[in-house]
Amino acid sequence: MKYINYLYKKLKAIMFSLILISTFTVFMVSCDSDFLDLEPTDSFTEAVVFDDPVLSEAFLYRAYSLLPWGFKPAGWTMPLSFLCDENNARLADAAVGPIISGNMTPSYLGAMDVWADQDNRGRSYWPSIKQCNEFLAKTEESEMDPEILNPLRGEAKMIRAYAYFRLVCYFGGVPIITQPFSLDDDWKVPRDSYDNCMKFIFDELDEAMNMLPLQRDNANLGRATKAAAMAIKARALLFYASPLNNPSNDKTRWQAAANASKAIIDLGIFDLYPNYKELFMEAGGWNEEVIWARRTQNQIVREARIEQVFFPNGWRGYGQIHPYQNLVDDYEMANGKKIDQEGSGYDPQNPYVDRDPRFYYTILYDGAPFKERTIETFFPGGQDSPEGTVSSWNATQTGYYPRKFIDETQTGYGWTGTSDPLWLWFRYGEVLLNYAEAMYQLGNEEVCREYINKIRNRSGVEMPPVTESGSALWARLVNERRIELVFEEHRFFDVRRWKIAEDVLSRDLNRMYIWKDPATGQKTYEVRFYKKPKFNSWNYLAPIPQEEIDKNALLEQNPGYL
């Protein structure tokens, strides 16, 4: 991310200058008895900072860097994939277990604590909101050239709107705070309604669209754009129209969602990247499918060791993330049939043959070619099983590892053996599926099928077209989102907004056990129970952290939480 790299270096230079200035000031004070009569000439005042484009950009950069993203809340990677039926987390049981077992409380939100972030893992959205509020307040009277200032203010508005949208997705209505607090302010404010929050988000995004460039040049990739603001609004409108937030099924909401996604499609500047596997790797870069993304920046500051976290234990990886058998079972056969459909050709004793190509790009399974050998999760003695000789601890507990995002040419050792992939906040593939969903809800099944099939017909995927109608078409759409967007923080929210989480997230989570006969080498595959999750009717919204309610009695707790 060239823009972020530039600003990071600029911010370091500014901070170094401030340190030098402070040191110089102390020295001068100690040597000059008349210092009280001098005007300060050796420090950055607020007026200087917010009248200067470079200093203002550096301040705004902080709002970007504070946003939580999938590769890094510190210590975990892709936490929302742990909190649904995608991935098992080997080292996050304390933060994940109470949530997936239905025992989350206001006193402990674990990996879902994006409000208070009690264990300081960089999950909260409020710091980014605070930084945007400061920026917008301090630049109201700026003397900067409006042609430079207005796009900067548009960036702050877009970032703030996105952060509020994420909070609303977790908690429902939250306090809408748009001004920085001073010591004399009464910071105890109540929650706004969900509808008021969404109106605020839509209005902010509309303003941002009018202030931002449609796209960025190569030197500024990663900065907010009009297209990114459009994508945030399209997703937000889809959520606003969904059953959780639209119990009366107001069709005007679905029409607004459809219009917003179609507006992005009609720009004609995005397309599906022809290599699904490479799309999520550093090699894919800022391609034609990327709308808004964040680059991992291990070469500048230590952020996320993707390969070390994901690699199997047999390759000295930490093996922290393990896809469930449930996810593997939802990958279709190459002929487009589900594995339990008649005529699918699925063989339970040869389960990884002739599957959707995205399966091979996303999941590392026993026998998958990887680096200089194949993956071995079988027992006894598989190198990537808990009996591996390199490491028995950092091993899969489900029989699988993720392949999505990783570059297997890396060593996976420390910070030098890892790649810097993009975290895709918004991509064109999602927009096509959002549009398909809205059109289905508006009764236009033909268009729904057309846009699902655009996804399925991606070069290198080329799955058979969907032909179903009615509830069968809806089931195909639900599964297409599960497969196409897997690990990208969609499934967690999708099953909630569709009001199906009580069923989906209460099903047994399974693993694969493979026995390889030491005498014959014959493998036997057996799907086994792994753990029992529970999703309660009140878990569609997260609880407000108790410590926040203790500090602010005006915050009303979500229903169902004591």
BAPA-531848 format. One line per 4 residues: their letters; for each residue x, y, z of C-alpha. Coordinates in steps of 0.2 Angstrom, whole numbers, padded with zeros to 4 digits. Layout:
N
a) X:Y:Z; ...
% end
This chain:
562
mkyi) 0000:0000:0000; 0011:0014:-0006; 0000:0028:0002; 0001:0020:0019
nyly) 0019:0016:0017; 0022:0034:0013; 0012:0041:0027; 0020:0029:0039
kklk) 0037:0035:0035; 0031:0053:0035; 0023:0051:0052; 0039:0043:0059
aimf) 0049:0058:0052; 0036:0070:0060; 0037:0061:0077; 0056:0062:0076
slil) 0055:0080:0073; 0044:0083:0088; 0056:0074:0099; 0070:0085:0093
istf) 0060:0100:0095; 0055:0095:0113; 0073:0092:0117; 0079:0108:0110
tvfm) 0065:0117:0119; 0070:0110:0136; 0088:0115:0132; 0084:0133:0128
vscd) 0072:0135:0143; 0087:0129:0155; 0099:0142:0147; 0088:0157:0144
sdfl) 0079:0166:0159; 0068:0176:0148; 0060:0161:0140; 0043:0166:0147
dlep) 0043:0182:0136; 0045:0172:0120; 0032:0167:0107; 0033:0148:0104
tdsf) 0042:0146:0087; 0048:0128:0088; 0033:0117:0089; 0018:0111:0079
teav) 0003:0120:0084; -0014:0113:0079; -0016:0127:0067; 0000:0122:0058
vfdd) -0005:0104:0058; -0022:0106:0051; -0017:0119:0038; -0003:0108:0031
pvls) -0008:0094:0019; 0006:0083:0023; 0004:0084:0042; -0015:0082:0040
eafl) -0013:0067:0030; -0002:0060:0043; -0015:0063:0056; -0028:0055:0045
yray) -0017:0040:0042; -0019:0035:0061; -0038:0033:0057; -0034:0020:0044
sllp) -0021:0011:0055; -0033:0010:0070; -0047:0001:0060; -0048:-0018:0064
wgfk) -0045:-0029:0050; -0045:-0048:0047; -0027:-0052:0048; -0024:-0042:0064
pagw) -0032:-0040:0079; -0016:-0043:0088; -0013:-0062:0092; -0027:-0069:0081
tmpl) -0030:-0070:0063; -0048:-0070:0055; -0057:-0070:0072; -0074:-0070:0064
sflc) -0071:-0086:0055; -0069:-0094:0072; -0086:-0088:0078; -0096:-0096:0064
denn) -0095:-0113:0055; -0079:-0109:0045; -0064:-0112:0056; -0058:-0120:0072
arla) -0046:-0109:0082; -0033:-0119:0091; -0026:-0105:0102; -0041:-0095:0105
daav) -0052:-0106:0115; -0054:-0094:0129; -0059:-0080:0118; -0070:-0091:0106
gpii) -0077:-0105:0117; -0090:-0095:0127; -0096:-0087:0111; -0099:-0102:0101
sgnm) -0106:-0112:0116; -0119:-0098:0118; -0112:-0092:0135; -0106:-0075:0130
tpsy) -0110:-0062:0144; -0109:-0043:0145; -0094:-0046:0157; -0085:-0056:0144
lgam) -0086:-0054:0125; -0070:-0062:0120; -0066:-0061:0102; -0082:-0051:0099
dvwa) -0076:-0036:0110; -0076:-0023:0096; -0082:-0010:0109; -0071:-0009:0124
dqdn) -0057:-0021:0118; -0053:-0026:0136; -0038:-0036:0132; -0031:-0023:0120
rgrs) -0030:-0033:0104; -0034:-0019:0092; -0052:-0024:0089; -0062:-0008:0094
ywps) -0069:0003:0081; -0070:0018:0093; -0052:0024:0092; -0054:0026:0073
ikqc) -0070:0035:0075; -0062:0047:0088; -0047:0050:0076; -0060:0055:0062
nefl) -0070:0066:0074; -0054:0075:0079; -0049:0077:0061; -0066:0084:0055
akte) -0067:0096:0070; -0050:0103:0068; -0051:0105:0050; -0067:0115:0050
esem) -0058:0131:0050; -0043:0125:0041; -0035:0137:0028; -0029:0123:0017
dpei) -0034:0124:-0001; -0052:0117:-0002; -0047:0106:-0017; -0035:0097:-0005
lnpl) -0045:0098:0011; -0062:0092:0005; -0055:0075:-0001; -0046:0073:0015
rgea) -0062:0077:0025; -0071:0064:0013; -0059:0051:0018; -0063:0054:0037
kmir) -0081:0053:0034; -0080:0037:0024; -0069:0029:0037; -0080:0035:0051
ayay) -0096:0028:0042; -0088:0011:0040; -0083:0010:0058; -0100:0015:0064
frlv) -0108:0002:0052; -0097:-0012:0059; -0102:-0007:0077; -0120:-0007:0072
cyfg) -0118:-0024:0064; -0113:-0031:0081; -0123:-0021:0093; -0138:-0013:0084
gvpi) -0140:0005:0089; -0125:0014:0096; -0121:0032:0102; -0118:0043:0087
itqp) -0104:0054:0093; -0097:0066:0080; -0087:0079:0090; -0072:0076:0101
fsld) -0075:0077:0119; -0066:0089:0131; -0063:0087:0149; -0079:0098:0153
ddwk) -0091:0088:0142; -0104:0076:0148; -0098:0060:0139; -0113:0050:0145
vprd) -0124:0048:0130; -0137:0036:0126; -0138:0024:0111; -0146:0030:0095
sydn) -0159:0019:0087; -0154:0007:0074; -0163:0017:0060; -0155:0033:0066
cmkf) -0138:0025:0065; -0141:0018:0048; -0147:0035:0042; -0132:0044:0049
ifde) -0121:0031:0040; -0130:0033:0023; -0129:0052:0024; -0110:0052:0028
ldea) -0107:0040:0014; -0117:0051:0002; -0107:0066:0008; -0090:0056:0006
mnml) -0095:0051:-0012; -0096:0069:-0017; -0079:0073:-0010; -0069:0058:-0015
plqr) -0061:0054:-0032; -0068:0038:-0040; -0052:0029:-0039; -0034:0032:-0034
dnan) -0017:0032:-0044; -0004:0019:-0040; 0004:0030:-0027; -0012:0031:-0016
lgra) -0019:0014:-0017; -0028:0010:-0001; -0035:0027:0002; -0054:0030:0002
tkaa) -0062:0032:-0014; -0080:0036:-0021; -0081:0018:-0027; -0076:0012:-0009
amai) -0089:0023:-0001; -0102:0016:-0014; -0097:-0002:-0009; -0099:0001:0010
kara) -0116:0009:0006; -0122:-0006:-0005; -0117:-0018:0009; -0125:-0007:0022
llfy) -0141:-0006:0012; -0141:-0025:0010; -0140:-0028:0029; -0153:-0014:0031
aspl) -0165:-0024:0020; -0162:-0041:0028; -0174:-0050:0039; -0165:-0046:0055
nnps) -0167:-0028:0052; -0182:-0028:0041; -0195:-0039:0049; -0209:-0032:0038
ndkt) -0199:-0036:0022; -0201:-0018:0016; -0197:-0021:-0003; -0191:-0003:-0005
rwqa) -0176:-0007:0006; -0172:-0022:-0006; -0174:-0010:-0021; -0162:0003:-0013
aana) -0149:-0011:-0010; -0151:-0017:-0028; -0149:0000:-0035; -0133:0003:-0024
skai) -0125:-0013:-0030; -0130:-0010:-0048; -0123:0007:-0048; -0105:0000:-0044
idlg) -0108:-0013:-0058; -0112:0001:-0070; -0096:0010:-0067; -0088:-0002:-0078
ifdl) -0071:-0001:-0069; -0071:-0017:-0059; -0071:-0035:-0065; -0068:-0053:-0058
ypny) -0049:-0057:-0057; -0046:-0072:-0068; -0036:-0081:-0054; -0046:-0085:-0038
kelf) -0031:-0092:-0029; -0020:-0077:-0033; -0033:-0065:-0029; -0030:-0067:-0011
meag) -0011:-0067:-0011; 0002:-0054:-0012; 0005:-0058:-0030; -0013:-0053:-0034
gwne) -0010:-0036:-0029; -0021:-0021:-0033; -0031:-0030:-0047; -0047:-0026:-0056
eviw) -0058:-0034:-0042; -0051:-0024:-0028; -0062:-0010:-0022; -0055:-0006:-0005
arrt) -0041:-0016:0004; -0027:-0014:0016; -0010:-0021:0013; -0001:-0031:0026
qnqi) 0015:-0021:0030; 0028:-0033:0038; 0042:-0024:0029; 0038:-0008:0038
vrea) 0031:-0013:0054; 0027:-0031:0061; 0009:-0034:0058; 0004:-0051:0053
rieq) 0014:-0067:0050; 0001:-0075:0038; 0012:-0090:0033; 0018:-0094:0050
vffp) 0001:-0093:0057; -0007:-0104:0043; 0007:-0116:0038; 0005:-0134:0044
ngwr) 0015:-0140:0059; 0025:-0151:0047; 0032:-0136:0039; 0036:-0128:0056
gygq) 0020:-0117:0055; 0009:-0113:0070; -0006:-0122:0062; -0018:-0110:0072
ihpy) -0033:-0111:0060; -0042:-0127:0055; -0057:-0127:0043; -0072:-0138:0049
qnlv) -0078:-0153:0040; -0095:-0144:0038; -0087:-0131:0027; -0078:-0145:0016
ddye) -0094:-0154:0014; -0102:-0138:0007; -0091:-0137:-0008; -0100:-0144:-0023
mang) -0093:-0158:-0034; -0086:-0151:-0050; -0102:-0156:-0059; -0112:-0143:-0048
kkid) -0120:-0156:-0037; -0120:-0156:-0018; -0111:-0171:-0011; -0127:-0178:-0005
qegs) -0136:-0176:-0021; -0140:-0191:-0032; -0128:-0192:-0046; -0115:-0182:-0038
gydp) -0102:-0195:-0039; -0095:-0191:-0022; -0085:-0205:-0014; -0084:-0204:0005
qnpy) -0068:-0215:0004; -0060:-0203:-0009; -0068:-0187:-0004; -0057:-0174:-0012
vdrd) -0058:-0179:-0030; -0068:-0168:-0043; -0073:-0154:-0031; -0077:-0136:-0035
prfy) -0060:-0129:-0040; -0061:-0116:-0026; -0060:-0130:-0013; -0042:-0134:-0019
ytil) -0038:-0115:-0019; -0044:-0113:-0001; -0042:-0129:0009; -0026:-0139:0013
ydga) -0032:-0157:0015; -0023:-0174:0017; -0015:-0178:0000; -0015:-0159:-0006
pfke) 0001:-0155:-0015; 0011:-0142:-0004; 0029:-0136:-0006; 0040:-0152:-0009
rtie) 0027:-0165:-0003; 0009:-0168:0000; -0001:-0164:0016; -0001:-0178:0029
tffp) -0015:-0177:0041; -0018:-0195:0043; -0014:-0206:0058; -0003:-0214:0063
ggqd) 0012:-0203:0060; 0006:-0190:0047; 0019:-0176:0047; 0005:-0163:0048
speg) -0005:-0172:0061; -0004:-0171:0080; 0009:-0185:0078; 0021:-0175:0066
tvss) 0039:-0176:0071; 0043:-0158:0067; 0029:-0152:0080; 0015:-0161:0088
wnat) 0008:-0146:0096; 0005:-0134:0081; -0006:-0147:0072; -0024:-0147:0065
qtgy) -0038:-0153:0076; -0050:-0155:0061; -0039:-0163:0048; -0038:-0147:0038
yprk) -0028:-0131:0036; -0032:-0115:0026; -0024:-0112:0009; -0032:-0096:0005
fide) -0021:-0080:0008; -0005:-0090:0009; 0010:-0090:-0002; 0018:-0108:-0001
tqtg) 0034:-0101:-0009; 0038:-0093:0008; 0047:-0102:0022; 0034:-0097:0035
ygwt) 0048:-0093:0048; 0046:-0077:0057; 0044:-0060:0049; 0056:-0063:0035
gtsd) 0047:-0078:0028; 0030:-0071:0026; 0021:-0062:0013; 0011:-0046:0013
plwl) -0006:-0050:0005; -0020:-0038:0004; -0035:-0039:0017; -0050:-0036:0005
wfry) -0062:-0026:0014; -0073:-0024:-0002; -0071:-0033:-0019; -0082:-0034:-0035
gevl) -0086:-0053:-0032; -0096:-0048:-0016; -0105:-0034:-0026; -0111:-0046:-0039
lnya) -0118:-0058:-0025; -0126:-0043:-0016; -0135:-0038:-0032; -0140:-0056:-0035
eamy) -0147:-0057:-0017; -0157:-0041:-0019; -0164:-0046:-0035; -0170:-0063:-0028
qlgn) -0179:-0054:-0014; -0187:-0042:-0027; -0194:-0058:-0037; -0182:-0056:-0052
eevc) -0174:-0074:-0051; -0168:-0073:-0069; -0156:-0059:-0064; -0152:-0067:-0048
reyi) -0146:-0083:-0058; -0136:-0072:-0070; -0126:-0064:-0057; -0123:-0080:-0047
nkir) -0117:-0088:-0063; -0105:-0073:-0067; -0096:-0078:-0050; -0096:-0097:-0055
nrsg) -0090:-0094:-0072; -0074:-0085:-0066; -0059:-0091:-0076; -0051:-0105:-0067
vemp) -0067:-0109:-0058; -0080:-0112:-0072; -0093:-0121:-0062; -0109:-0127:-0070
pvte) -0122:-0113:-0070; -0136:-0112:-0057; -0153:-0116:-0065; -0164:-0118:-0049
sgsa) -0179:-0107:-0045; -0188:-0103:-0029; -0182:-0109:-0012; -0169:-0120:-0021
lwar) -0162:-0105:-0029; -0161:-0096:-0012; -0151:-0111:-0005; -0139:-0110:-0020
lvne) -0136:-0092:-0017; -0133:-0094:0002; -0121:-0108:-0002; -0112:-0098:-0015
rrie) -0109:-0084:-0003; -0102:-0097:0009; -0090:-0104:-0003; -0085:-0088:-0013
lvfe) -0082:-0077:0002; -0076:-0089:0014; -0064:-0082:0028; -0068:-0064:0022
ehrf) -0079:-0060:0037; -0095:-0062:0028; -0102:-0079:0035; -0103:-0072:0053
fdvr) -0114:-0058:0048; -0124:-0067:0034; -0131:-0080:0045; -0136:-0067:0058
rwki) -0144:-0055:0046; -0154:-0069:0037; -0160:-0075:0055; -0154:-0092:0052
aedv) -0140:-0093:0065; -0151:-0102:0078; -0151:-0117:0066; -0134:-0115:0057
lsrd) -0123:-0111:0072; -0131:-0124:0083; -0127:-0139:0072; -0113:-0151:0077
lnrm) -0096:-0146:0071; -0086:-0160:0063; -0069:-0165:0059; -0061:-0178:0047
yiwk) -0051:-0193:0054; -0040:-0203:0042; -0032:-0219:0046; -0018:-0225:0035
dpat) -0014:-0244:0037; 0004:-0245:0041; 0005:-0262:0031; -0005:-0258:0015
gqkt) -0005:-0239:0015; -0024:-0239:0012; -0032:-0224:0019; -0049:-0225:0028
yevr) -0059:-0209:0030; -0071:-0206:0044; -0081:-0190:0048; -0081:-0188:0067
fykk) -0090:-0176:0079; -0079:-0162:0085; -0089:-0150:0096; -0107:-0144:0099
pkfn) -0110:-0125:0097; -0126:-0116:0103; -0133:-0100:0096; -0147:-0092:0107
swny) -0161:-0082:0101; -0154:-0066:0109; -0136:-0069:0102; -0141:-0060:0085
lapi) -0134:-0044:0094; -0119:-0044:0105; -0120:-0037:0123; -0114:-0020:0127
pqee) -0099:-0023:0138; -0104:-0022:0156; -0089:-0010:0160; -0096:0002:0148
idkn) -0113:0002:0156; -0105:0004:0173; -0097:0020:0166; -0112:0026:0157
alle) -0129:0021:0164; -0138:0029:0149; -0132:0014:0139; -0146:0002:0138
qnpg) -0141:-0017:0137; -0147:-0028:0122; -0162:-0040:0126; -0157:-0057:0133
yl) -0141:-0052:0143; -0142:-0051:0161
% end
